[in-house]
Amino acid sequence: MTQLEEPFASLSESIQLGIRKLGWTQATPVQAKVLPIMRSGRDLIVQSHTGSGKTGAFGIPIAEALDPDLDECQAMVLVPTRELANQVAEEAAVLLEGKGLRTVPIYGGVGYQQQLEAIEAGAHLVVGTPGRILDHLGAGRLNLDRLGILVFDEADEMLSLGFWPDMREIQKYIPKERQSCLFSATIPERVRSLARSFLNDPEYVSPDEGQLAPQQIEHFYIVTTAQEKEGVLARLIEHEDPESAIIFCNTKADVRYVTAFLQRRGIDADQISGDLSQAAREVAMGKIKAGKLRFLVATDVAARGIDISDLSHVLSYSAPESPEVYVHRTGRTGRAGKAGVAISLVSGLDIGNFRHLQKVNRIEIRERKAPTAANMRERVRERLMVKIEQEVRQLPDKEQRFLVERFVPIVEELAKTEDGRNDLAAICAAYMKEHKPTTNVSDEAPAKAPESRDERREQAPQRRPRRPKRGGGKRGGPG
């Protein structure tokens, strides 16, 4: 039998069984830090990247806290995509099965029946996307009265996809007394605002030694070729969907070229450079400060004196020529106590110089892969599905069926020809532009949650009869 190291060795044998099945022998840094805090019942914010072992970090404490004799949802993990829902649910199921606990992944794009059967059978842990979970809650198919643990996994991604309205609506259905934990690769201001709405005096955790608070600026670089730079930049903008950004170039010629390239692709961009008159510069600056322009393309010289406190991203189309220039560029974001993201495109001979400036500035700059065409298709599909779900949820079932019967045959017919597919693409693009996702998380007081189970019944009158409980089960929730 595989020998487990601490903190795994002190866990119950049923949970150790699941850990061995997953092939784990020792805790990752994030697991070692998170486990004791979650087991204490305290809320926490965890800055953690993909592959860090975060599913085990929250999955093990959840497995410990759940009561197998209480056939109701006692823990819920909110995730941004169906793929992550399946991945987390699969790992969690292995950790939970030794105690006789059940989990179910819940997400859109598939039928309701299998999910409904798992809920009615008494799933103890629900892992899903906010939109589909809200569908089940609104129809009375899911009850969260016994929820004791709420986890946000990849919170920055959920907000980027536009799930904030759904999460605020879910807040109406969850008990006030619970443990809430937030995991996110980056901690921008909108993630902090989400934490303020859902978490109570959370502790901040990072696997990086000596890091006691969220970094104000997240630093990344992408290695690409000179010929592919503009395409990578366009895909990066669409993938990141920044609220606002400055795009830095090293020359005035590049500023003109990048601005024209982005504008041809329908991206809301303008430029400032030494070639522009002072009046034209002030117009561009006034537009981005007023929130009427998302992307400003500039040289380092032209950007001197720019002070925009709400700038979310700094993108470097051209790698900075010195360590000082990098600091000046990235210092444009992360101001006024807010967090920001700095991403540099690096190619050719610039790679060696870029590594040198990291050492000089003592800044950790992590490498990211450029978004691929497949990444972009999936990203657009996810955003489109979130928006459609939010609108369709407001319609009565009869009207939904009418719309399906009326429009699905038209869509299928259009998809058969190239002209028709072009029309569909134009419709989707116009819809995405008109219904831009809500990414700003308001600091206003959260919506008032219903005070009692009866009030929630009034909000969800379609609740089905609950399955009879097994005899002798405890009624207290976890944590």
N, C-alpha and C positions, 0 to 999 in steps of 0.2 A: 504493500500500500504506500502511495506517495506521501512523504512527510511534508506537512504544511508548516510554513513559518508564521510567526506572529505578524499581524494580528489575527490571521486565519486560524491558527492553532487553538485559540481560545473560544472559537465559535462552536455552536451545537453540532453534533454529528450529522444531523439532517442537512444543515447548510454546508458543512464541509463536503458532504457527498456531492452536492451540486458544483462546488468549486473544483473538485477533482475532475468531474465530468467535463468541465470547461477547460481543463488543462492548466489551471492556475496553481502555482506553488507558493509564490510570494506576492505581497501587495505592491502595486505601483505607487509612486510618490503621491498621486492624488488620492488613491484609496487609503493610504496610511494616514493622511491628514483628515480626510472627510469622515471616515468611519467613526472615530470617537465622538466627533461633534454631532453627527446625525443620531448616534445612539443616545446622546444626552437629551435629544429633543429640541435642540436649538435651531432656529432658522439660519440659513447660510447662503452666501453667494460664492460660487466656485468658478474661477477663471481656468478653463480646462479645454484643451484642444482634442480633436478627433484622434483616437488611438491611445488616449491617456489612461484608459480603464475606468472612465466615469460611470459606465453602466453598472459595473461592480460596486463602485463607490456608493451609489444610492440604492442599488438592487439588494445588497447584503443587509443594510439596516431595515429596508422595507420587509425583506423576508423574515427578519427577527421580530418585527413589530406586529405583523398580521396575525389575526386569530382565525385558525382554520375552522372553528365551530360557528363563526359568524358569516353566513353566506351572503355577504353584501360587499359592495365596493368600499374598501378601506384605504386604498392608496391609488393615486392617479398620476401618470407621467404624461405631460403634454409635449409633443414633438412637432417639428415643422412639416415632415413629409411622410408618405406611406412607407417608403423604404426604411426610414429610421424607426418607424413604429414597429415594423416587422422585426427589424434587427434587435431592438431593445426588448420586445416581447419574447423573442426566442431565447435570449440570454437569461432574462428574468424568469422564464418558465423553468429553466434548468435549476436555478437557485431555489425556486419555490416548491418544486415537486416533492422534495424530501419531506416537507411538512404537510403535504396534501393540499397545497394552495393552488389556485387557478388564476391564469391571466388571460387577457384577450386584447388583441390589437384592433383598433377602431379607426377607420379612415374612409374618405370618400372615394368615388369612382368605382365602387363595387356594391353589390346588393346588401340589404339590411339584414336578411334572415339569419345568416350564420352569426353575425355579431349579436343579434337579438337573442338567439338561443344561448350563446355563451353568457350574456348578461343575466338572463333568467335562470341559468344553471347556478348562478352565484359566483361570478368572477370576483376574486378578492382584489386583483390589481388590474386597472384599465390603463392601457398605453395607446394614445391616439392623437390625431390632429384636432385642433380646437373646433374647426368647422363641423366635422361629423359628430364629435362628442356633443356639441351644442344641439345638433339635430336630435339626438337621442334624449337629451335633457328636456328640450322643448316639447317633445311628443310624450314625455312621461315614461319613456322606456328605461331610463337610467336614473337611479337614486343615489345621491351623494350625502345623505344625512349622516352616514357613519364614516365619512372621509376623515382620516387622521393625518395623512401625509400627501402633500401636493408637490410635484417636482416639475420644473420647467427645464427641459433639455434643449440645448442649442437655442437659447432665448433670443439671441441676436438674429438668427435666421427666421424665427417665427415672426418677429416684428418686421423684418425686411420683406417678408411675403405678404404682409397686410393683415395678420391675424389679431391685431390689437383689439378691434371692436368685438371679436368673438370671445377673447379672453375676458374682457370687461363684462360681457353678458354671462359667461360661465361663473363669474364671481358671485352672481346672485344666488347660485345654487349650492355653494360650498359653505360649510360651517365656519364661523369666525375663529373658533378654537381648533387649531390644526398646526402642524409643522409644515413649513414651506421652504423649499430649497431651489435655487436657481443656478443652472450650469450654462456657461457661455464662453465661447472662444475669445470674444472681445467684450469689453464692458463700456460701450459708448453711453452717452447721456440717456438715450431712450431706454436702454436696459436698466440703468439705475432708477429711472422713473418707474419702470415696471416693478422693480424690487420695492420701491417705496409704497406702491399700491397693494402689493400682495404679501410682503414679508414684514416681520416684526423684529426690529433690532438685530439684523443678521450679522453674523461673523463673516469676514472675507477670508477666502482660502485660495492660495495659489501654490502649485507644486514647485514654483521657483523659490529657492531659498532667499530669505531676506526681503522678499517683496511683501509688504504689509498692507498695501492698498492698491486698487486698480490703477494701471498705468493710464496717464492722461492721453497718450498717443500710442497706437498700435502700429508697428513698423513692419512692412513687408517689401519684398522685391520679386519680380518675375523675370526670368531669363528668356529672351526671345531673340529673333534675328532682326536686323535693321529693316529687311523687306517686309516683315510681318507686323511691325510695330503698330501701325495705324489700325490694322484689323484687331490686334490684341487689345488696344486701347478701347475701341468701340465695344468689343465683347465684355471687357472689364466694366465699363460704365453701365452696360445693360445688366450685367450680373450683380454688381454692387448696388445699383440704383441709388446713388448718393443723393442726399437732400440738397447738397450744394458742394461745389469743388472748384479749386484752382488747378489748372493743368499747366505745368511748367515746361517750357522749351528753352534751349540754349541760344537759339538764334531767332531773329525777326522773321526769316524765311520760313522756319518751322512753325512759328506762331500762325502765320497766314495759311500755311498748308494744312495744319491740324484743324484750325477753325473751319476752313472751307470743307474739309473732309467730314467733320462732324455735322455741320449744317446740312450737307447733302444727304446724310443719313437720318435727317429729321431730329437731330439732337439739339437741344436748346443751348447753344454756345455762342459766345462773342469773344472779342480779343482786345487786349491792350498791349501796345508796343510803342517804341520810340517813334514809329512812323505816323502814329495817330496824333491829331490835334488834341490840345488840352480839353476842348469841349467834348470831343468824341470819347476821350478817356473817362471824363466825368459822367457821361451818359451811361457807359458800360458799368462803371462802379456803382452808380446810383441804382441800376437795375438789379445787380446781384445783392446789394445791401437791402433792397426793398423786397427781395424774394421773387422778383419777376424774371430772373435769369439764373439758371442752375449751374452753368459751367463757364468759367472765365479762363481763357487761354492767355498766357503771359510769359514774358521773359523775366529773369530775376531783377533786372534793372527797372523794368516798367512796373513791377509789383511792389517796389519799395514804397513804404508808407501805407500799404493796404492793411486795414484793420477791420476784419469781419468776424465778430464773436461767434456767429452761428455756423461757421464753415465746418462741414463734417468730414471732408476728405481733401487731401493734397495728393495729386497724381503727377508723377514726373515722367513725361513722354521722353525727355532726354535726361540721361543720368547726370546728376550734379557734378560739377567739375572740381569741387573741393569739399573737404569736411565742413567748412564754414557755411558754404552755400546750402549744403544739405540741412544743417541746423536752421538756417533762416527760412528755407522752404517749409519744412515740416512744422516750424513754429507758428505757421499761419493757422493751424487747426489746434484743437485741444485748449482753446482759450476760455476765459471766464468760468473756470471750474468744470468745463465740459470735456468730454473725451473726443478723440478724433482718430482718423486712419490715414496713414501715409503709405502709398504704394509707388514703387519706382520700377520702370521698365529698363532692363539692363541688357546690353548686347555687345558682342565683339570684345574689343580691347577695354571697354568700360568695366568689365567684370572685375579685373584685378584692382582697378582704382576704387571700385565700389567696396570691395572687401577691405581695402586700406582705410577708407573713411569710417567704416564700422569700428575698427580698432581705435582710431584716433578719437572718435566721439564717444566710445564706450557705450554704444547703443546696440542692443540685440535687434537685428533685422532678419526676420524669418523668411525663408523662400516659400513662394506659392507657385502652383502650376497655373499657366494661362487657361482661362475657360475655353473649352472646346465647343465646336458646333453642337455636339450632343448635349453638353452641359447647358448650353443656352436654350435648346429646345425644351429640355426638362424644366429649366427655370421659368420660362415663359408659360409652359403648361401649368406649373404649380401656381403661379400668380393668377393666371386666368381662372383656374378652378376655384381659388379662394374667393375671387370676386363674384363668380357665378353662384357659388354656394350661398354667399351672403345675400344675394338678391333673391334667389329662388326660395330661400328659407322664409321670406316674407309672404309668399304666395300660398293660398289654400291648395290642398291636394288636387281638387277638381281643376283648378286653373293650371297647375303644373302639368297634369295629364293632357289638358287641351293644348298647351304649348308644345309638348313633346309630339303629339299626333300631328300638329300643324307644321312644325319647322324641321323635324328630323328628316322627313322625306326630301325637303328642299335642300338641306345640307348634303345629304347623300347624293342627290342629283348633281349639285354643283361640284362635288369632289371628283366626279368622273372625267372632267375636262380641265385643261390647263387654264383656260379663261375663268372657269368656275372656281378653281383653286386660288387664282389670283384675287377674285372677288372675296372669297372667304378670308384670305390673308388681310385684305384691306379692312374688312369688317372687324376682325380681331384686333388689328392695330389701332383702329379708331376707338374701339371699346376700351382697350388698355389705356389709351391716352386720356379718354374722358373719365374713366373710373380709376384714377391713380390710387394705389393702396395707401391707407393711413399708416404712416410710420412714426409720426410724432406721438409720444406717450404723454398725455396730459398729467400735470401734477395736481389737478383738482381732486377733491375727495372722491373715493370710489363709490360706485352706485350702491345704494343701500340694499343689503341682502335681506331676503324675507326672514322674518323673525321666527317662524314656526314651520313645522312640517305641513300643517293645514294650508298655510299661505302658498307653499310650493305646489300643493295639490291643485289649488285654484289656478296657478299659472300653467300647469300641465295636466289638463283634465283627461287626457287620453291614456293615463297610466294603466297598464295591464295589471291584473291580479298578481300578487307576489307569490312566488313558490313557497310552500310550507317549509319552515326551518327544521333542521335536524334537532332532535331532542337534546336538552341540556346545554344548548349553546349559550355563551356569554353575550351580553348586550353591549358591553363597553367597547368603544373604538380604540384603535391603537394610539400609542404615543401620548 
